[in-house]
């Protein structure tokens, strides 16, 4: 089901490079979180285990390495040589099924285990349909490319920039491949690229991505919640020196993020990414923050990426137009718009072991409580430390 090491989201590669540079001795533990309380069919865990074991054979090809060298010059030769020698170690993944409940735990050196999350979720999603006999009708199958074409042509008429972010909850790799092909064929300048590196290479579009929540979550464990955002941003700048300049805001709430996103970072980074909470409230807050710092919001960009639909995109566009730059990362609505219910699940880092320390719980303190992950006591502690329980100290 997975045929390439690059069938992964680009931010995993960019973060892996940064982890190797800054935290080569750190360990991490990830867990599958079944938000939708899906009941898994008999034998699901065993089949998933077989697919995970097959991933040990995946290697970066010479053509794939050359593609990264040319397309991503900020990935230095030492990292690309490392990636050329990398292979998945299935012993890092523990899979258990009890009745209809599925448990997936990933544990090992952070620089290695960081690549598991996205392909594992893609496997779980595709197997979820396949093993339950869920198929798409011939009529729907025939319309996969047409639906993608209609959406991207709408965005093109609005003058928007759209990227595809749908690897993790896709219906299948085949559908994903066809969607990216249609977006590339019909999107023109409206289609900015895809988060999936293999499909970016296959369809000659830009790979899109910077960092994810785990980058900040680890910094919270290693350096404390007060310093997590500022040091995560600082270390990112140290590695990429101005490239990959979109900052994720909501690991410890956007309010806490903007406390750390001072004029230095606001000028260094090209913009920010919205991933939870009301997008209009977020845009208002972001515009006001830039204005307080004396920065023209139109010189910056918000990447909106939270469960976007055409209707939601149009509403955001109407509010942000002529006020701040905007672009959109759309996932499931592109890669799983085939008439079936998408899965509601994530794989998140749950513990980290920084160099010279024991295991520490990590948390995500989202702008939406339902997206919080981690130990409840640690979440409560973080809220107190970050003065998020009402009036600030």
C-alpha positions, 0 to 999 in steps of 0.5 A: 500500500505504501511504495515510497519513502516520500509518501509522507507529508513534507513537514515531517522531512523538514522537522526530521532535519531540524531534529537531527540538527538540534536534538539528535539524542531525544526520544519520543513516544506517539499514540494513536487517538481514536477521536471518532470512537471507530470500531475496528473489524476483526483482524484489522490490527494484524493486517496493519501489522503486515503493512507496517512490516513491509515498510522496512523495505522502503528506501529513498531512490536516486531519483528521489534524492536528486529531486530533493536536492534540486527542489529543496536546497535548504536541505543540506547534503549531510541530511540528504545522505542520511535520508538516503540511508534511512529505513523504517524500523517496524519494531518501533511500532506496537500494534494491539487490537482488543475486540474493536479497539485499536492501540498503536504506540510508536517509540524510539529516537525522535529523529527516526520515529518522526516519520511514522505518523503520516504514513501510519494514518494513511494506512489506517484510513485506507484499511478502514474502508477496505476491510469493511468492504466500503467502496465508492460507486462507479459514478462517484469514482468517475467524478473524483477528478471532476470534483477536484477540478470544480473546487480548484476552478472556484478558488482560481476565480476568487484569486486564491492560493490553495495547497493540498494537505490530505495525506493522513485521512485520504480514502486511498492513494489512488484517489489522492494521486488522481486529485493532485493530478486534477489540481495540477492540470486545472488549478494554474497559479491557484494551486500552490502545491501539495504536502505529499512529497511523492505526489509533488515529485510525480506531478511536478508541483511544489512540496508544501510544509514547515513544522507541526505541533510536535515541534512545539510540544517537545520544546514545552517538555524540554524547556518549559511552557513559558519558553516553548514557543520562543525557543521553538521559533528560535531553533527553527530560524537557526536551522532554516535561516529564513526559509520555510517561514510559516509559524504554527500558532496553536500548540499552547493556544494562539493567545500564548503564542502571540505573547512570544511572537514579538517584532523579531519573529513577526518580521523574520517569519513570512506568516502564520498558520491557523489550525483550530478555533474560529478562523475569522476571530484568528484573522482579527487577532493576527491583523491586530497583532501585526498592527501593534508591532507596526507591521503592515498585515498585507505584507504577511500571510495566514495559511488557513488549514482547519477542516476547510470546505469551499463555503468556509474558504469563501467566508474567510476570503471575504473577511481577509481580502485587502486586510491580510495575505491569505492562502489555504491548505485543504486536506480531507475535503480534497482527498476523501470527498467520495461519499463516505464518512472520513475518519476522525483520528490522529497520532500525536506525540504523548511523551518525550525524553530529552537528552539527559532526562527521563520521560516527560509527558507532552501536551497540545493545548489547542484553541479548541478544547476537543483538540487538546491532547496529553495528560489532563494534570499537565494541561491544567499546569500549562494553563496556570503557567501560561495564565490562561485560566482567566485574568492574567497575573 
